[in-house]
Amino acid sequence: MTGFRNFILRGNVVELAVAVVIATAFGAVVKATVALLLGLIGKLGDQPDFSAWTPWGLLVGAWITAVISFLILAAVVYYVVVLPYTAAKERYFPSPEPGTPEDVKLLQEIRDALVVERGGPAG
C-alpha cells in the first residue's frame, strides 16, 4: 500500500491527470472553433459542408474539408497555444546569453593548465 501511495502522491500522476483534463477541454474548444470557421468558409461559397461535393464520383469534397479543417486546427493551435507559450517562456525563463557556458570555460582552463604543466604551449 505504501508503494501505491508514493506512486499517486509523487506528482507526475496528478500533473498527467490535469494535463489530460485540460487537453480534453481544449480539444473541444478547438473543435468548435474549427467548425465555426469551416462554417464561415462554407457560407462564402454557399455550401456549408464540402463533404457532399463529389465530382466524377470522387470524394474530393471530403478531402477539401479535411485539409481546411487541418489548416484551421494548425492555425488555432499555433496562435492560441504556441505563440503565447513561447512569449511567456521567454519572459519568465529567458534564454541564456550566447557564448561559452561557465562549466565549459572551467574545463578549458583546466585543459590549458595541464598542457602548460606538461611543458606544452598554452592554448
C-alpha positions as CSV (number, residue, x, y, z in Angstrom):
1,M,0.0,0.0,0.0
2,T,2.9,2.4,0.7
3,G,4.2,1.9,-2.8
4,F,0.8,2.8,-4.3
5,R,0.5,5.9,-2.1
6,N,4.0,7.0,-3.1
7,F,3.1,6.5,-6.8
8,I,0.0,8.6,-6.5
9,L,1.5,11.3,-4.5
10,R,4.7,11.6,-6.4
11,G,3.2,14.4,-8.5
12,N,3.6,13.1,-12.0
13,V,0.3,11.2,-11.9
14,V,-1.5,14.3,-10.7
15,E,0.1,16.5,-13.4
16,L,-0.7,14.0,-16.1
17,A,-4.3,13.8,-15.0
18,V,-4.6,17.6,-15.0
19,A,-3.0,17.7,-18.5
20,V,-5.5,15.1,-19.8
21,V,-8.4,17.0,-18.4
22,I,-7.2,20.3,-19.8
23,A,-6.3,18.8,-23.2
24,T,-9.8,17.3,-23.5
25,A,-11.4,20.6,-22.7
26,F,-9.1,22.5,-25.0
27,G,-9.8,19.9,-27.8
28,A,-13.5,20.7,-27.5
29,V,-12.8,24.4,-27.8
30,V,-10.5,23.9,-30.9
31,K,-13.0,21.5,-32.5
32,A,-15.8,24.1,-32.0
33,T,-13.5,26.8,-33.4
34,V,-12.7,24.7,-36.5
35,A,-16.4,24.0,-37.0
36,L,-17.2,27.7,-36.7
37,L,-14.5,28.8,-39.1
38,L,-15.3,26.0,-41.5
39,G,-19.0,27.1,-41.5
40,L,-17.9,30.7,-42.2
41,I,-15.8,29.5,-45.1
42,G,-18.6,27.3,-46.4
43,K,-21.0,30.3,-46.2
44,L,-18.7,32.2,-48.5
45,G,-19.1,29.5,-51.2
46,D,-22.9,28.9,-50.4
47,Q,-22.0,25.4,-49.3
48,P,-21.6,24.9,-45.5
49,D,-20.1,21.4,-45.9
50,F,-17.8,20.4,-48.8
51,S,-18.1,16.7,-48.0
52,A,-21.1,16.3,-50.3
53,W,-19.2,17.5,-53.3
54,T,-18.2,14.5,-55.5
55,P,-17.1,15.5,-59.0
56,W,-16.6,12.4,-61.2
57,G,-17.8,10.3,-58.3
58,L,-14.6,11.1,-56.3
59,L,-14.8,12.2,-52.6
60,V,-12.9,15.4,-53.4
61,G,-15.2,17.4,-51.1
62,A,-14.3,15.2,-48.1
63,W,-10.6,15.8,-48.8
64,I,-11.1,19.5,-49.1
65,T,-13.0,19.6,-45.8
66,A,-10.2,17.6,-44.1
67,V,-7.5,19.9,-45.5
68,I,-9.3,23.1,-44.5
69,S,-10.0,21.6,-41.0
70,F,-6.3,20.7,-40.6
71,L,-5.2,24.2,-41.6
72,I,-7.6,25.9,-39.3
73,L,-6.7,23.5,-36.4
74,A,-3.0,24.2,-37.0
75,A,-3.6,27.9,-37.1
76,V,-5.6,27.9,-33.9
77,V,-3.1,25.8,-32.0
78,Y,-0.2,28.0,-33.3
79,Y,-1.8,31.3,-32.4
80,V,-3.6,30.3,-29.2
81,V,-1.0,27.9,-27.7
82,V,2.4,28.1,-29.3
83,L,2.9,31.9,-29.6
84,P,1.6,32.8,-26.1
85,Y,3.6,29.9,-24.6
86,T,6.8,30.9,-26.4
87,A,6.4,34.5,-25.3
88,A,5.7,33.6,-21.7
89,K,8.6,31.1,-21.6
90,E,11.0,33.8,-22.9
91,R,9.6,36.4,-20.5
92,Y,9.9,34.2,-17.4
93,F,12.7,31.9,-18.4
94,P,14.9,33.9,-20.8
95,S,17.3,32.0,-23.0
96,P,20.9,32.1,-21.8
97,E,23.2,34.6,-23.3
98,P,25.1,33.3,-26.3
99,G,28.7,32.3,-25.5
100,T,30.6,29.6,-23.7
101,P,28.9,28.2,-20.6
102,E,30.8,28.6,-17.3
103,D,31.4,24.8,-16.9
104,V,33.0,24.6,-20.4
105,K,35.2,27.7,-19.6
106,L,36.4,25.9,-16.4
107,L,37.2,22.7,-18.3
108,Q,39.1,24.8,-20.9
109,E,41.1,26.4,-18.1
110,I,41.9,23.0,-16.6
111,R,43.0,21.7,-20.0
112,D,45.2,24.7,-20.6
113,A,46.8,24.4,-17.2
114,L,47.5,20.7,-17.7
115,V,49.1,21.5,-21.1
116,V,51.3,24.2,-19.6
117,E,52.2,21.9,-16.6
118,R,53.4,19.2,-19.1
119,G,55.5,21.7,-20.9
120,G,53.3,22.3,-24.0
121,P,52.2,25.6,-25.4
122,A,49.3,27.3,-23.7
123,G,46.1,27.1,-25.8
